[in-house]
């Protein structure tokens, strides 16, 4: 009976009074829950009077820019003026007098090939030449004697002609041996491999004890100066370009001497 009377009493209260009463109730609830809300928040204590400071951020302006279409390739830099050193004789390497990166001058010794066999050949031919010189001297003496006897009428014209022929043959044989000795001595110098020009020694792929032929690569000598970039894939790329397809992508160099694969630094 009391609940019904109180409900009727509340309903009889004007609307403005009801709103005021609801506001009082909401305020009381906020005050009652304020201690619990304050325990879990520290932002107001750390930064009283405002929100937390903003984190600094770097700002960059976006500028339109042209990007070149480029590609990367493996390449070997080589001198434009490089000499490949091959031996002019066959034999066994007994000395290597330089190493990669050494600076040399024209005529400096690079390697030594065993010259013993060639030296023995030169000595043998030199001995044969000396023997032939003795034979020439004897033939000359015989010719002079035959000439005197022929003038005295002691021997016939045929005997004199035979002496002349023997002397001429001996002289010709001596000249032939002298030329052979000269050639063998020149070849003996080839067993000492020398630098053909001033420059820097490249890689030395041979070792002491290796047997080399005239086709064996001993080393290279590069002159300082302009360089060439030799691309590893240049042969395939330039072959495609020769067939009418596009050249190597990102090609910023140019062919040197119309040789595919050699690019000059632009």
Secondary structure, 3 states (H helix, E strand, C coil): CHHHHHHHHHHCCCHHHHHHHHHHHHHHHHHHHHHHHHHCCCHHHHCCCCCCCCCCCCCCCCCCCCCCCCCCCCEEEEECCEEEEECCCCEEEEEECCCCCCEECCCCEEEEECCHHHHHHHHHHHHHHHHHHHHHHHHHHHHHHHHHHHHCCCCCHHHHHHHHHHHHHHHHHHHHHHHHHHHHHHHHHCCEEECCCCEEECCCCCCCCCEECCCCEEEEEECCCCEEEEECCHHHHHHHHHCCCCCCCCCCCEEECCEEEEEECC
